[in-house]
Amino acid sequence: MPRKPGSKSEFVLFDVIYEDGATRSNRRVPRDILGGLDGDEPARAFLEAQDQEIARMSRHPMAPIKMVRRS
């Protein structure tokens, strides 16, 4: 069944800026981990965990995240 117009998406998109100046846009974070008293801070932890997994699989270290903001 198609979604109704205006229904909320399962994900929130974030731009990630790394300490080396690199930028990754539209990184998806599950909506259900956001909000509450922590706001968007859980998104940073989620994205760092994703980066660690990517680095492990590719065997290339990722630069530390400098800033995370909603797209």
Summary of the structure (lengths in Angstrom):
residues: 71
radius of gyration: 13.9
end to end distance: 28.0
largest distance: 44.2
contacts: 153
relative contact order: 0.26
helix: 34%
strand: 31%
